[in-house]
Amino acid sequence: MPGVQGTGQVGPAQAGVERRTAHFMVALRLSSSFAGGVAALLGATLAQRPGLAVACGAGLMVWGGAFSLLVLTRGPRTGFVVGDVAVTAVLCLLHRQLVPDEVLGASAGTGWVDIVASSAVFLVQFGARQPFGTVATGCVVAAYVLGAPGWREAPAVLVLQGLLAAALVGLLRREARAADRGLAAQAEAAARAAAQSATRADERDQQRRLHDTVLATLTMVGAGGITGPSPVLARRAAADLAVIESLATGGPDSGRARLDVALRAAVQALRPGLPQLRVDFAVPPCELPRRAVAAIAQSAQEALTNIARHAGTASARIESRRTESGVRVEIGDEGRGFDVAAVPAQRRGLNESVRGRMAAAGGGAEIDSRPGGGTRVRLWWPDGR
């Protein structure tokens, strides 16, 4: 907050305390100025100088309104707080001329000047930093003693009010700073966790892409699936190198893309050393966010590779449809099938290249298979439209 509150950056807790402080100052100054001004006008005929009492009462109400408007629009700046202390000090110095003698002889706090002085002592603690608040309280007390000489309880009460208000404000601000430090620590921890999660997600995505391309090709070569020069292997190796380059440079992840086109490319992808698949393709035109299309197409390509490698069949099918909740894609075969529960956890083909990839894109996948009953790989993505 500007002025006496300082111009440094503050946290949300401190900002909240300062906003409520400004509202409290406005409420206190308005109520005390109105009450004091009305009392001054009503008792002006009994004062030593009635005309001065009327002028001071009316001026007090005007100042209360101006002070409140300035604080609400610009915050409790130093000048506003100093001005309030100055107005209060002037009223205290004129105390004997503004109130009847009976009021001066009564106990502390019965006159309208006492109300104004008491509120000023509170305001300066809430609207200023220390030691300015303590110095300003001393000025108000000194003016009160000079304006109403003789033994009175009011100066002692004003000092006590100032000390209590200063302690309360100090406690509020200290707790607000502690709360902001706690919030900052939580935000920093959350940012670190998000960065680590993003790093792990990127690593898993790179591992999936390497598994589906480079490692798959090397596995075929190492298993003896290719025994001589092969144009298909050369083209597949070139595609694998392109994948490695994309991992280093990154690729576009924004905009939308055609899911049917991407799935057609997955069907036609090269699988050196594996039998050719005859794929029944039933995918209508469909456009989705590019990230979802990439995840679905890559997962489908991995599913087709697994069919060619393990299912013992030369045919498969792939179909998709829109639902009320999004898009669903199914890749299936009538091959030998397998026991899903018996697949080791360290096998990355299903766990990462299908389930993990879809989960990372905000979708999901399930594998339904049994020995002798074929396999169904179901992918889905919730289209936010």
N, C-alpha and C positions, 0 to 999 in steps of 0.2 A: 504494500500500500504506500502511496506517495507521502511526502512530507516526513513527519516525525516517525512514521511507521517504517521508514527506510525504503529504498528503491531496489534492494536485492530481490532475487527470485525467491518466492516462498512456495511451500507445498500446499496441497489441498486442505489439510487440517488447519494450518496457520491462516490460510485465506478465509476459511470458514469462520474461524474465531474473529478475524478482523472485520468481516462483514457483519457478524452479530454484534460486535462491539460498536460499530458505527450506528446500527439500529438502536442499540441501548442508549447511546449518547443523544441521539435525536429525540427519543421518547422522554429521557430525563430532562433535557433542556427545554423541550416544548412544554411539558407538564409543569415544571418548576417556574418557568417564565410566565406562563399564563396565570398560575396560582398567585405568584408574587405580584404580577402586574395588577390583577383584579383586587388583591388585598391593599395594594398601594393606593389605588383609585378610591376604594371604599373608605379608607382611613385617612385620606389626604387632609380633611378638614381638621383633624386632631393633631396633625404634624406641626412642627415648629415652622416649616415653610411649605404650606400647602401647594403652592404652584410648582415648586421644585419636586415635591412628591408625585404630583400628577405627571409631570414631564418624565420623571425617572420611571414611573410605572408603565407609561405608554412606550417609552423607549425600550424598556426591558422586554415587552411583548414583541416589539419589532425586531429586536436583536435575536430573540428566541426563534422567530420564524426564519430570519436570514441565516442564522447559524445552522439550523436544521436543513435548510435547502442546500447550503454550501457543502455540508458533510455528506448529504445523500448523493449529490452530483459529482463531487470531487474527492470525497474521502476526508478524514480528519487531519487536514494538513496542519503544519506547525503554526501558520499564521492564524488559523481559525481558533486553535486552542489558546494561543497567546491572547487573541482578542477577547475570548471568553473570560480569561483570567483578569484582563485589564478592566473589562466592564464590571466584573464582580468586585475588584479592588476599589474602583471608584464608588460603587454603591456602599461598600463597607466604610470608606472614608467619610461619606456623607450620612452615615448611619443616624447620628443624633438629630439631624435635620429632617429625616424622612419618616421617622416613626414617633408616636407619642411617647412621653416620658414614662408612662406606666408600662409600656412594652419594654423599654430599655431596662427598667428595674426588675422585670420578671426573669424567670429562669431561662436558660439558653434554649433556643430553638422555637420561640413563640412568635417572633416577628418575621415579616416577609423577607427581609434582608438575610436573616439566618437561613431561610429556605434556599435562597439563591446561592449563598456562600457554601452551604453544605453540598448542593448539587455540583458546584464548580470544582470542589475538592475531589468528588468522585469522577467527574468528567476528565479532569486533567490526568488522572491515573490511567484511565482507559484509552485516552487519546494520545498519550505521549509515552516516550521511553524514559527510563531512569538514567541520570538523576534529575531530569527536567521536571518530572512529576513531583518529586519531593521539594525542589526549589520553588515551584509554583504554589504548592500548598503553603510553604512558609510565607510567601508574599501575601496570600489571601489572609492568613492568620495575622500577620503584622498589620495589614490594613484594617482588619476588624478591631484590633486592640487600639489602634490610633483613632479610629472613628467613634468608638464607644469606650472611653477610658474608664478605669475602675475595675474592680474584681468581677469577673464574669466566668460562667462555666463554658460559654460557647467556644473560646479559643481552644480549650483542652479537648472539647468534643470534636472540633474540626481536625485537630492533629490526629486524634484516634481514628477518625473516619478515613483520613488520608492514608494512614499506615495500613489499616485493614484492606482498603481498596487496592493499594499497591501490592500487598501480599497476594490477594486474590487474582489480580491481573497477571502477576508474575507466575503463579501456579498454572493458570490457564495457558499462557504462552509456552511455558516449559513443557507441559503435557502435549500441546499441539506440535511442538518441534519433535518430541519423541515419537508421536504418531506418524509424522511425516518421514522420519528416519526409518521407522518400521515399514511403511508403505514403499519407500524407495528400495529397501532391501528385498521386499517381496517382489517388486517389479523387476529388479535386477536378476533375482533368482529365476523368475519366470522367463525372462529374456534368454538367460543362459540355457535353461531347459529347452526352450523352443529352438534355439540355435543347434543344440546337440541333437534334438529330435530331427531337425531338418537335415543335419549332416548324416545321421544314421539312415534316414529315408533315402538320401541321395546315394549313399553307399550301397544300400540294398537294391536300388534301381539299377545301378551299374552292374552289380553282381548278377541280377536277373538277365540283363541284356548280354553280358558275357556268357552266361550259361546257355542262353538260347541261340547264340551265334558261334563265337569263337570256340568255346569248349565243346559244343556239339559237333562242330566240324573236326576238331582234333580227336574227339572220341571215335568218330567214324574212321578216320585215317588210322588211328592206333589199333582199332579192332580189325583192321584188314578189310574193311568194306570197300575200299578203293585200292586196286592192285596195280594200276598203271596210270598213264597220263589221262586226265579227264577234263574236258572243257567245262563241265558242270562244276567240278571242284574249283577250277580257276575263277569262275564267276562267283561262286559262293565265297571264296577267299577274299575277292575284291569287295564283296558286300560286307564281310566281317571287318575288313580294314576300315570301311566307311563307318561302321558302328564304333570302332575304337576312336576314330577321329571325332565323332560326335560326342563321345564321352569327355573328350578333352576340351572341346569348344562349346558344348551345350547346344541346345536347339530351341526353336520357338515353342512356347508352351501357352500361347494365347490364341484367341480366335476360335473358329469352328471348322470342322472337317466332315467329310462324308464317311459314315461308318460302312456303308455297303462297298465303297471303293477300297477302303482299307482292308476289309475282310476278304475281298476278291484278291488283293495282293497277297494276303496271308495264305490263301489257298494255293496260289501260283508260286509261292516261295520255293527256292531250290532246296532240296534235301539230298545232298550227295550221299551215295552209299545206302540209301533207303529205297524201298519199293515205291513206285508211283501210286498215288491215291486217286481214285475216281470219287469226286466230291459232289454230292447233290447240294446245290447252292440255292437257298431260298431266303434271300435277304433283300427286302424292299429298300428303296432309297431312304436314307435317314441321315440327318445332320446333327452332330453333337459337339460339345466343346472338344478341342483338339486333344486335351489330356485324356479325356475319357475314351476317345476313339483310339488313341495309341495304346492305352491299357487293354482295351477289349481285343484289338487286333493282335497284339503281341501275345496275350493269353490264349487266343484262339490258335495262333500259329504254333505255340508250344503244345497245345492239345493235339493238333494234327500231327506234329512230329512224334508225339508219344504213340498215336495210333499207328503211324507207319512203322515205328520201331518195335512196338510190343503187342499190338492187337492181333496180328496174324490175319489181317483182312486187307483187301485192296480197295475197299469202299468206305466212305464216311459221308456224313451230311452236316450241314451247318445252316441254321435258320435263325431268324430274329423276328421280334415283334415288339410293338409299342404296347405298354400297359398304362393304366392310370397312374402308376407310381414311377414309371420311367421306361427303360429299354431292357429287354431280356434277349440273350443270345444263347443258343444251345449247340454244342458240337457233340455228335454221337457216332457210335459205330456198333456193329453186331459181332464184334470179334470175341476173343477169348475172355476178356474181362479180368478183374483181379480183386483181391480183398483190400479195400481202401484202408482199413484199420491196421493191416499188416505192413504198410509202407513205412520204412524207417524215417524217423523225424529228420535225419540229416540229409535226406534226399530233397534237393531243392526244386525239382521239376514241378511238382504240384504245390508244395508249401510256399515257395517264393515266387516262381515264375507265373503262377496262376493265382492262388489265393492272396499271397502278399501283394502282388502287383495290383490286383483289383481293389484290395483294401486301401492301398496307398492312394488310389485315384478317387476314393470315396464310394466305391461300389462293393461288390461281393462276389463270391464264387462258391460253388459246391460241386463235389464229384460224387456221382452215383454209379457204382459198379459192383458186380459180383462175378465170381468165376463162372465162365460159360454164358454169362448174360449180357455181354457188351458193356459199354461205358457211356455215360452221359456227363458232360461237363457243362454246367449251367452258369452263365455269367449275367450279372445284372448291374445296372447303374441307374440311380435315381435322378432322372432329368428334372432339374430345378424349375423348369418352365411351368 
